[in-house]
Amino acid sequence: MSKKKRAYVDAGATLADLDAATQRHGLATPVGINSTTGIAGLTLGGGFGWLTRKYGMTIDNLVAAEVVTADGKKLRASEQDDAELFWALRGGGGNFGVVTQFEFALHPVGPEILAGLIVFPFAQAKQVLTRYRQFATMSPEDLNVWVVLRQAPPLPFLPQNVHGKEVVVLPIFCAGKVADGQKLIEQIRAFGDPHGEPIGAQPYAEWQKAFDPLLAPGARNYWKSHNFTELSDGATDSIIEYAGKLPAPQCEIFIGHIAGAANRVTPRAMAYAHRDAKFILNVHGRWESAAQDTSCIEWSRAFFKASAPYASAGAYVNFMTEDEGNRVAAAYGSNFDRLVQIKKRYDPKNVFHFNQNIKL
Ligand SMILES: Cc1cc2nc3c(=O)[nH]c(=O)nc-3n(C[C@H](O)[C@H](O)[C@H](O)COP(=O)(O)OP(=O)(O)OC[C@H]3O[C@@H](n4cnc5c(N)ncnc54)[C@H](O)[C@@H]3O)c2cc1C
């Protein structure tokens, strides 16, 4: 950490490592919402989380990266040095070299913030999602309300007869002062008749770990993703339809609200192009046994297809599955051709191909 409010992060660090070090100084940079995620892959694909509405994506806060390229050279990439490589690293994934250190800009956050969940019955999903999308267009950038539709885990604040039933969960995070957050969330309770709501002041670094138990290693996963500029009736109807036929207890439909600072960066500024995306939807197929592979993968693909007509162009590479290699050009949209030119210059033999590969 330096006086310029910078974090210098080695590539093996997890989000938990970064948050722990920066929060000692009341600072943070936007990263993802599971503390076990690696900073390297998350950053190189884009990176979004609870601070994105206010401070942008992880790549919007990347100041420089130390990179070992395919010819064995160690470079510093920034706006001043190897600027084309720096452009490509911010969203282009692991296609251009091995990053050994990241330099991030930091912002004042917490250490105490207001966060928690409000859980609504699935029968109220239409009403809750309709009110949610209206609220989302007007809510200040300090406030983040996301949506998860899944079967209720056996959480102590939920009545026992709700455990295992479909629910609509609104995870809430306020980046500003706790007292201001308390006022901002009042309206959300009126979206429906909640089953329960554990919301309170807590350390930011603890909230960053709140969802780790739901995504512990070892499960089988099949994820797909769409961007949305708005949640239309068609989008919410397909979300509700497929949340009503979840094939396994850990499968979920997840919507991250990212409208704000990330939309104020131009699409050409760096490799990640989708600056019109206000919501990122993750079709989160997750299950335990090989016997469920077919049903869970089929559910994920069917929902992905049903919701596609309401999505905007492009996709977030960090939520694409291995079998989506033919979607890479679309994921980069108008920036793809420039990425190909940079790939030719820094990795002409495609040494770095264990990724959403930019093929020459
Ligand atoms: C539980 C979970 C929660 C998630 N939540 C979020 C979220 O909230 N927000 C979000 O934006 N994303 C989220 N993601 C997606 C996440 O950003 C991607 O899975 C990302 O690839 C994870 O990076 P990693 O370093 O942990 O993984 P790894 O498997 O180590 O790396 C993934 C890829 O990144 C590249 N890579 C990794 N390290 C380097 C390096 N040092 N140099 C060059 N290339 C490298 C390689 O191509 C590698 O194959 C989540 C993923 C999981 C599993």
The ligand as an SDF file (V2000), in Angstrom:
LIG
                    3D

 53 58  0  0  0  0  0  0  0  0999 V2000
  -17.4940  -18.8900   -6.6100 C   0  0  0  0  0  0  0  0  0  0  0  0
  -17.3250  -17.8710   -7.6990 C   0  0  0  0  0  0  0  0  0  0  0  0
  -17.8450  -16.5890   -7.5630 C   0  0  0  0  0  0  0  0  0  0  0  0
  -17.6530  -15.6300   -8.5540 C   0  0  0  0  0  0  0  0  0  0  0  0
  -18.1300  -14.3650   -8.3840 N   0  0  0  0  0  0  0  0  0  0  0  0
  -17.8120  -13.4100   -9.2800 C   0  0  0  0  0  0  0  0  0  0  0  0
  -18.1700  -12.0490   -9.0580 C   0  0  0  0  0  0  0  0  0  0  0  0
  -18.8000  -11.7070   -8.0650 O   0  0  0  0  0  0  0  0  0  0  0  0
  -17.8000  -11.1230   -9.9730 N   0  0  0  0  0  0  0  0  0  0  0  0
  -17.0720  -11.4630  -11.0750 C   0  0  0  0  0  0  0  0  0  0  0  0
  -16.7410  -10.5450  -11.8480 O   0  0  0  0  0  0  0  0  0  0  0  0
  -16.7380  -12.7340  -11.3370 N   0  0  0  0  0  0  0  0  0  0  0  0
  -17.1050  -13.7120  -10.4640 C   0  0  0  0  0  0  0  0  0  0  0  0
  -16.7410  -15.0040  -10.7010 N   0  0  0  0  0  0  0  0  0  0  0  0
  -16.1200  -15.3520  -11.9720 C   0  0  0  0  0  0  0  0  0  0  0  0
  -14.5990  -15.1930  -11.8480 C   0  0  0  0  0  0  0  0  0  0  0  0
  -14.2800  -13.8520  -12.1390 O   0  0  0  0  0  0  0  0  0  0  0  0
  -13.9030  -16.1370  -12.8330 C   0  0  0  0  0  0  0  0  0  0  0  0
  -14.2070  -17.4750  -12.5170 O   0  0  0  0  0  0  0  0  0  0  0  0
  -12.3900  -15.9210  -12.8330 C   0  0  0  0  0  0  0  0  0  0  0  0
  -11.8450  -16.6070  -13.9390 O   0  0  0  0  0  0  0  0  0  0  0  0
  -11.7500  -16.4350  -11.5560 C   0  0  0  0  0  0  0  0  0  0  0  0
  -10.3770  -16.2150  -11.5940 O   0  0  0  0  0  0  0  0  0  0  0  0
   -9.3550  -17.1180  -10.7210 P   0  0  0  0  0  0  0  0  0  0  0  0
   -8.0420  -16.4370  -10.7680 O   0  0  0  0  0  0  0  0  0  0  0  0
   -9.9980  -17.3940   -9.3920 O   0  0  0  0  0  0  0  0  0  0  0  0
   -9.4130  -18.5060  -11.4850 O   0  0  0  0  0  0  0  0  0  0  0  0
   -8.2910  -19.3260  -12.3000 P   0  0  0  0  0  0  0  0  0  0  0  0
   -8.9910  -20.5940  -12.6850 O   0  0  0  0  0  0  0  0  0  0  0  0
   -7.0150  -19.3890  -11.5450 O   0  0  0  0  0  0  0  0  0  0  0  0
   -8.0590  -18.4480  -13.5560 O   0  0  0  0  0  0  0  0  0  0  0  0
   -9.0120  -18.3440  -14.5730 C   0  0  0  0  0  0  0  0  0  0  0  0
   -8.2950  -17.9770  -15.8610 C   0  0  0  0  0  0  0  0  0  0  0  0
   -7.7450  -16.6570  -15.7350 O   0  0  0  0  0  0  0  0  0  0  0  0
   -6.4880  -16.6010  -16.3830 C   0  0  0  0  0  0  0  0  0  0  0  0
   -5.4640  -16.3140  -15.3620 N   0  0  0  0  0  0  0  0  0  0  0  0
   -5.4630  -16.6080  -14.0450 C   0  0  0  0  0  0  0  0  0  0  0  0
   -4.3720  -16.1370  -13.4430 N   0  0  0  0  0  0  0  0  0  0  0  0
   -3.6480  -15.5040  -14.3900 C   0  0  0  0  0  0  0  0  0  0  0  0
   -2.4150  -14.7810  -14.3850 C   0  0  0  0  0  0  0  0  0  0  0  0
   -1.7030  -14.6140  -13.2870 N   0  0  0  0  0  0  0  0  0  0  0  0
   -1.9810  -14.2690  -15.5670 N   0  0  0  0  0  0  0  0  0  0  0  0
   -2.6870  -14.4270  -16.7010 C   0  0  0  0  0  0  0  0  0  0  0  0
   -3.8590  -15.1100  -16.7670 N   0  0  0  0  0  0  0  0  0  0  0  0
   -4.3270  -15.6260  -15.6210 C   0  0  0  0  0  0  0  0  0  0  0  0
   -6.2350  -17.9490  -17.0340 C   0  0  0  0  0  0  0  0  0  0  0  0
   -6.7120  -17.8930  -18.3760 O   0  0  0  0  0  0  0  0  0  0  0  0
   -7.1070  -18.8710  -16.2160 C   0  0  0  0  0  0  0  0  0  0  0  0
   -7.5180  -20.0120  -16.9510 O   0  0  0  0  0  0  0  0  0  0  0  0
  -16.9420  -15.9830   -9.7210 C   0  0  0  0  0  0  0  0  0  0  0  0
  -16.4470  -17.2730   -9.8730 C   0  0  0  0  0  0  0  0  0  0  0  0
  -16.6270  -18.2140   -8.8780 C   0  0  0  0  0  0  0  0  0  0  0  0
  -16.0750  -19.6000   -9.0700 C   0  0  0  0  0  0  0  0  0  0  0  0
  1  2  1  0
  2  3  1  0
  2 52  2  0
  3  4  2  0
  4  5  1  0
  4 50  1  0
  5  6  2  0
  6  7  1  0
  6 13  1  0
  7  8  2  0
  7  9  1  0
  9 10  1  0
 10 11  2  0
 10 12  1  0
 12 13  2  0
 13 14  1  0
 14 15  1  0
 14 50  1  0
 15 16  1  0
 16 17  1  0
 16 18  1  0
 18 19  1  0
 18 20  1  0
 20 21  1  0
 20 22  1  0
 22 23  1  0
 23 24  1  0
 24 25  2  0
 24 26  1  0
 24 27  1  0
 27 28  1  0
 28 29  2  0
 28 30  1  0
 28 31  1  0
 31 32  1  0
 32 33  1  0
 33 34  1  0
 33 48  1  0
 34 35  1  0
 35 36  1  0
 35 46  1  0
 36 37  1  0
 36 45  1  0
 37 38  2  0
 38 39  1  0
 39 40  1  0
 39 45  2  0
 40 41  1  0
 40 42  2  0
 42 43  1  0
 43 44  2  0
 44 45  1  0
 46 47  1  0
 46 48  1  0
 48 49  1  0
 50 51  2  0
 51 52  1  0
 52 53  1  0
M  END
$$$$
